[in-house]
Amino acid sequence: MLLDKLGKELLFLDGGMGTLLQKEGLMPGELPENWNIEKPEVIQRIHRAYVEAGSQIVLTNTFGANAVKYHGQKYTLKQVVDAAVANAKSAGEEAVVALDVGPTGKLLAPMGDLSFEDAYEAFREVMIYGEQAGAALIHIETMSDT
């Protein structure tokens, strides 16, 4: 499927998963990535809405990889990525799954207490787990000024 689309335009709609999850009841301080496991029906509903609106690329909810890996979360990074890719795949057979990864702070240290090497390791693991789970693309956001 993806090989047929390479070289063609893929439509991607991004409405900000975190904002949408807040409207669904995500509380301040709660990690959105955990909803891949705890509330998959909400994540899947949002993904389906994007596909129904015409998006061909569905982003996994894995942006906060550093928080999952290094800040005492109850799920492993692999558990979160596996669930995120499965949720994105449920949006439809034609949807292309892209890992949503990226720094959320200066020098890839979103919590202000990680080395560049630690942050890099979290994102490297997301990419490995995502590929193993069947993600086809990687979406890297850069927010180095935040």
Secondary structure, DSSP 8 states (H G I E B T S, - for coil): -HHHHTTS--------HHHHHHHTT--TT--GGGHHHH-HHHHHHHHHHHHHTT--EEE-S-TTHHHHHHTT-SS-HHHHHHHHHHHHHTT-TT-EEEEEE--SSGGG-TTS---HHHHHHHHHHHHHHHHHHT--EEEE---TT-
